[in-house]
Amino acid sequence: MKLILLGPPGAGKGTQAEILSKKLGINTISTGVMLRTAIREKTELGMIADKYINDGKLVPDDVVVGIVKERLNQEDCKKGFILDGFPRTTAQAEALSETGIEIDKVLSLEVSDKEIIKRLSGRRECKSCGTPYHIEFKPSKKGDVCEVCGGELIQRADDNEETIRHRIKIYHEQTEPIKDYYKKSGKLVIAYGEEELADTTKAVSKALGLE
Ligand code: AP5
């Protein structure tokens, strides 16, 4: 399965990607995780991405397209992958199409703007492996540390209300139009992600024809 997860910030893309990755035995490629890792490691890419991410803006297309193409060329992607957070603009969708890689399905996870603010203000993530948690809806079974790797749980720098509102605006202006792009090719499926985690996971499986 070569799958794209679309959806506004906080829709649950990272959470569902983690579940699908285990279920399907394929890796997730999250541009957000890749960029935040680069920022932490203070690489050249991280220096470029830092300001954009903290302001809730998109990192320029050429930068993101470059890192995704490089990642998709790696051996593990041949059996399938889940793209989380890419493409995010029509230009990125076109660049992906030009690679010749055939995408099977594009899942749009739909959540209202009001729910997004609630989710993102309570979100925590593992500083080491990026696994997402929520203080109320998905707390770590190990308390203050990550269930997967024992890493420290932190709040993302772009999860403050002003930046969240800006990210939502950018999503509606620049990313939502991609739905039409994939609708035309018959690959778009929709799941409503407003319900609690278990119900959303069921809706995702159903939309992808996995149950
Ligand atoms: P990125 O990391 O991709 O962030 P995002 O798209 O804004 O999405 P989030 O990670 O905030 O949310 P999510 O949908 O994964 O939700 P999650 O599962 O965590 O990108 C960050 C930045 O990087 C961008 O703003 C941009 O600057 C840059 N960037 C990345 N890709 C780029 C690209 N292609 N081009 C240009 N720039 C790019 O869930 C959220 C919370 O809700 C969690 O706490 C979770 O536990 C909880 N939750 C999940 N599902 C449910 C549920 N059903 N019920 C209750 N709680 C739930």
Residues whose N, C-alpha, C, O or C-beta is under 5 A from the ligand:
A	BS01	AP5	G7 P8 P9 G10 A11 G12 K13 G14 T15 Q16 T31 G32 V33 Y52 I53 G56 K57 L58 V59 V64 D84 G85 F86 P87 R88 R119 G122 R123 R124 P132 Y133 H134 F137 K138 G193 E195 E196 L197 T200
